Amino acid sequence: MEKIRIGIAGYGNLGRGVECAIMNNPDMELIGVFTRRNPADVKILTSNANVYSMAEADKMTDKIDVMIVCGGSATDLPVQVPELAKNFNTIDSFDTHAKIPEYFAAVDKSASSNGHVSIISVGWDPGMFSLNRLYANCILPNGKDYTFWGKGVSQGHSDAIRRIEGVKNGKQYTIPVESAVEKVRNGENPELSTRQKHIRECFVVAEEGADLARIEREIKEMPNYFADYDTTVHFITEEELIKNHSGLPHGGFVIRSGKTGASMENNQIIEYSLKLDSNPEFTGSVLVAYARAAHRLAKSGVCGAKTVFDIAPAMLSLKSGEELRHEML
Amino acid sequence: MEKIRIGIAGYGNLGRGVECAIMNNPDMELIGVFTRRNPADVKILTSNANVYSMAEADKMTDKIDVMIVCGGSATDLPVQVPELAKNFNTIDSFDTHAKIPEYFAAVDKSASSNGHVSIISVGWDPGMFSLNRLYANCILPNGKDYTFWGKGVSQGHSDAIRRIEGVKNGKQYTIPVESAVEKVRNGENPELSTRQKHIRECFVVAEEGADLARIEREIKEMPNYFADYDTTVHFITEEELIKNHSGLPHGGFVIRSGKTGASMENNQIIEYSLKLDSNPEFTGSVLVAYARAAHRLAKSGVCGAKTVFDIAPAMLSLKSGEELRHEML
């Protein structure tokens, strides 16, 4: 079996998650990790792959079938992906929902004019959650969508806590309000405010002598991040933080509650849920599955930017159409 | 907007479910219902559609874009769909899992050689459950699949009860074993026997003077249907049956429990669940969404048999790619 040759651009939590996912897929091999750091300083898990400087990528175009780009959405991906799509098929997890249309256009321009396939915004939200919103909306046009996130660590909110004066370290969990989820599951179609959907729980390590009351107040009153939520703040030691809050669990639910019938008398509830011990490893696993599809599409002559909406599910699988119909239909 | 013109072949519970679903989709119109009964005896809900005899279908080829075939899997669909696919794009819900490969081949031959698209085995299982098995397997290659059905009415098991001597009427509910579902959700990856996954609950109306003990024994010992399950039998009156058990609710869960990480140290759980007040109306809603895809594929020159695995999700939606990226990604 000729393996699909993968490159990873950017080696943080997500890059490592992708690397682990490649190990789970026998038709894939990691060729190299591309980094903006000094390659000698980056240790990877895969013994027969190399670490290169990002600038070397354009010399590797004939050695890599798909480049999985693991940078951040704020500043990395909008620059990196249009650039890399000139030379590679790419996969990314761009997740700034509001900016997806302009990002898609920029990536599409580069990928199309260079004959490559770029699948953008792959992961779980956007990604698997989006797919489930789409399927559920098509099946139940007369209905209402609900997305809940958590329980899980929000990196953005954890970062926001750590920027407060007197905070040494911190982690923030986003937690769905159980009673709201139950109402939705029961087909009650509630109108839910931001506060009614999620609560936020913060574990904070303060610097010695810091004013804890002020830190707590600054967190709870922080606009956009915390002010619209019921937020609890726990002060703990650095040891407790490391021992109990080092993981990156996440998850959530996408629920569509719809009506069918001649008089719309029947409730129909579709729910998709994820419970993830490791958010970056799961996201990496989704990226790798879509890398297989990108490689196939490119081989069949397709090019341009795509999203998960454009990819037939069978394209993700190592199995033939015949095997899939026999084993999974 | 030019509407997609739909025909329904077969007007039982599922045919009526499809008819209701068409009302929820502004880009579709029901042209006619085709029946093996006397058309004059069939009353439908849609005032501007007609009822035709099945034999008239081949005179309607230029009036119908997609024929949704709502017959039974045992004897109707294997005959009807290859025949109808000569003249129409078709959608069906063929659900005899073991016979899907041969059914696919027969339908593919007819559809391909006549330039039509036939999407087979559409619904929720096979259908949405199959899709979720496929996506979850591609994302988590190292894992285990679980499918639970219910709580819901099994038509096959209800029929089996009604065939017993002395039984006037009966309904059977398939119910997942809650503790088994919980173990799976907790990532315990249990090995579960048939008995450990589902229980069967029967509501039986006996004929006057019938031997209730014998009926109960015959149900509980019936091979394939009940012998491998913990089964409870309740004798009730016809009035109670009509009042409390007239609906056709169903649903279930598809769960994949997988491992990721350098040492496979992290659990990742993907769950898809349905809670349906009306099984035939939900199935009908899925069929109608795939009718849209079949029509589009046919217009773009595609032909042959397809399954849900082959259909890019965006093909199901009335919205443009741009709208989908903006609103749902």
Interface residues (C-beta under 8 A of the other chain):
Chain A: G17 C20 A21 M23 N24 N25 L45 H97 I100 P101 F104 S121 P126 M128 S130 L131 N132 R133 L134 Y135 N137 C138 I139 L140 P141 N142 R185 G187 G251 T260 G261 A262 E265 N266 N267 Q268 I269 I270 E271 Y272 S273 L274 K275 L276 D277 S278 E281 F282 G284 S285 V286 A289 R292 T307 V308 F309 D310 I311 A312 P313 A314 L316 S317 L318 G321 E322 L324 R325 H326 M328 L329
Chain B: G17 C20 A21 M23 N24 N25 L45 H97 I100 P101 F104 S121 P126 M128 S130 L131 N132 R133 L134 Y135 N137 C138 I139 L140 P141 N142 R185 G187 T260 G261 A262 E265 N266 N267 Q268 I269 I270 E271 Y272 S273 L274 K275 L276 D277 S278 E281 F282 G284 S285 V286 A289 R292 T307 V308 F309 D310 I311 A312 P313 A314 L316 S317 L318 G321 E322 L324 R325 H326 M328 L329
